[in-house]
Amino acid sequence: IPGGAAFGTIRLHVNLGLADLGTLRAETLDLAVSLGELKARELDFTDASIDLELCSADIVFPGVPGDYDYDIDADLGSVELDGRDVGSQTRDTGAARFFRLELNLADAEIDFR
């Protein structure tokens, strides 16, 4: 992906292996990884759906946690959000950005910069 490129919608589904996305910008992201690993230096979006199954993820979002609303379903997984272990939870404050994160036997670490 060319540096600085931005997209309307990106759909990426990886069934086995490493998805190293670097810096990715899109209005809408639909990411799914099974049996692998997801890495992203920066995921910049307005709306994102991230499904993880039997894998791990290390992701950085731009801004601060308060810039995002979210719906996290981590019944069979663990999530570290900005250095805090969190379980399944929803945050709805009217923030400009939203992500849905679903984990099935997966681990995710999400940081902000």
C-alpha positions in Angstrom: 0.0 0.0 0.0 1.5 3.3 -1.0 2.5 5.6 2.0 -0.1 8.2 2.8 -2.9 6.4 0.9 -6.4 6.5 2.3 -9.3 4.3 1.3 -13.1 4.4 1.7 -13.5 0.7 2.7 -10.9 -2.0 3.3 -11.9 -5.7 3.9 -9.1 -8.0 4.8 -9.6 -11.6 5.9 -6.6 -13.8 6.7 -7.1 -17.5 7.4 -3.6 -18.5 8.3 -0.5 -16.4 8.8 0.7 -12.9 9.6 -1.1 -9.7 8.6 1.4 -6.9 9.1 -0.6 -3.8 8.1 1.9 -1.1 9.0 0.0 2.2 8.7 -3.5 1.9 7.2 -6.1 4.6 6.7 -9.7 4.0 5.7 -13.2 5.3 6.6 -14.4 1.7 7.2 -12.2 -1.3 8.2 -13.4 -4.9 8.2 -10.5 -7.1 9.5 -10.6 -10.8 10.3 -7.7 -13.0 11.3 -7.9 -16.7 12.1 -4.9 -18.9 13.1 -2.3 -16.1 12.9 -1.2 -12.7 14.0 -2.3 -9.2 13.3 0.1 -6.3 13.6 -0.5 -2.6 12.8 1.7 0.4 13.6 -1.4 2.6 13.1 -4.9 1.8 12.1 -6.7 5.1 11.3 -10.5 4.7 10.7 -14.0 6.1 11.5 -15.6 2.7 11.9 -13.9 -0.7 12.3 -14.8 -4.3 12.8 -12.0 -6.6 14.0 -12.6 -10.3 14.4 -9.8 -12.5 15.9 -9.9 -16.2 16.2 -7.1 -18.4 17.6 -4.6 -15.6 17.1 -2.9 -12.5 18.7 -3.0 -8.9 17.7 -0.8 -5.9 18.5 -2.5 -2.7 17.2 -2.0 1.1 17.6 -4.8 3.6 17.1 -4.1 7.3 16.6 -5.3 9.7 19.3 -6.4 8.9 22.8 -8.9 6.3 24.2 -11.5 9.0 24.6 -11.6 9.5 20.8 -13.3 6.0 20.5 -16.5 4.3 21.4 -16.3 0.5 21.2 -18.0 -2.8 21.7 -15.6 -5.5 22.9 -16.7 -9.2 23.0 -13.9 -11.1 24.7 -15.7 -14.1 26.2 -13.0 -16.4 25.0 -10.0 -14.1 24.8 -8.1 -11.3 26.6 -7.8 -7.6 25.7 -5.3 -5.1 26.9 -6.7 -1.6 26.1 -4.2 1.3 26.7 -2.3 -0.8 29.2 -5.4 -2.0 31.1 -6.8 -5.6 31.0 -10.4 -5.4 30.0 -13.1 -7.9 29.4 -16.2 -7.7 27.3 -17.5 -4.1 27.5 -19.2 -1.3 25.6 -18.4 2.4 25.6 -21.0 4.7 23.9 -20.3 8.4 24.4 -20.9 9.7 20.9 -17.2 9.7 20.0 -16.4 10.3 16.3 -14.7 6.8 16.0 -16.1 3.4 16.7 -14.6 -0.1 16.7 -16.1 -3.5 17.3 -13.6 -6.2 18.5 -14.6 -9.8 18.8 -12.2 -12.4 20.2 -12.5 -16.2 20.1 -9.6 -17.8 21.8 -7.5 -14.8 20.9 -5.4 -12.1 22.6 -5.3 -8.4 21.6 -3.2 -5.5 22.8 -4.4 -2.1 21.7 -2.4 1.1 22.3 -3.0 4.7 21.4 -0.5 7.4 20.1 
